[in-house]
Amino acid sequence: MNTEIKTLVINNKFLQSKVIRFFLSAGIGMVVDVFVYFIAITYFLGKERIKLFNYQVSAHEISLVVSYSCGVIANFILTKYAVFSESTVKGSKQFFRFSLIAGLGFFANYSLLRFFVEFWDVLPIISRILSALSLGFASYYIHKLFTFKVED
């Protein structure tokens, strides 16, 4: 798979830009995230509040945890192989760093999602898209400088 991706990039000038490849990878991860979120909230959870241990959790919060996890895994795989394949950082260390940044991003997404849904009364699926888009730009530089850096 890695050689097929490299061949595609070499033969396509548009895809030679790391920034473009990063946003395509992030976009695919976001599509996975939003798709899983839509399926979870539409077909499994609805608008119910769910009791989790002693806490009442809303359907949009549980859907976010599940969908965000799926999106992070898809995004990591694509980013590792299609964007920063020259990184010398060990794969397990990359995944740990990626997950750490994704965890911070999760809480930022969670805060924005609650803000849009609970204070502005925006539909949960639209709120999920807005929250993901609003945090996407900083992540490129964080991953470039921290997660997938080329170590000496």
Steps between C-alpha positions, in 0.01 A plus 500: 500500500781741585659469151161552333449823695850623414443425131170690508665801665797503261269494198263770630637853553202601712572221747870587531417763762513360853244754614254382233564134590460581870166669449383218273597248769335708769197543275466125453539453876234765555266329252546173692438689825187679377364185333540294818352789702199517266441124516538492880271793572243423231464123525628398843480777757257763380439780749492287811708564808694191599596402852869416512597393850352781712501763225239601248666540161333639189484310174708760319780463759521121468475524122792743506724262698432210263522700178806698605688180582423352157602823328829520692602148399417562134677837507813359667541223244456736206721772648777257591524343155378770262634819657791445736641169373859631531466537877767318697290484816406144599140411403385432856641835611322670207171340598545601864575860401218504246260365762618756754433787260171338399402476868557872545310559178219282630442725800510806279251331263286395793488855634409643161241229439329570833514872429338465157238243606408625846544877473435575134254213444676387182422147377754251640627384158558860383663579834735203458612622158549856624704391801725275289565765235576770751788303655653346187747771408721490809536123489716498183778696668474311825535167322775625273708638787422244768335176392677424172816706525818371345740426784875506457 
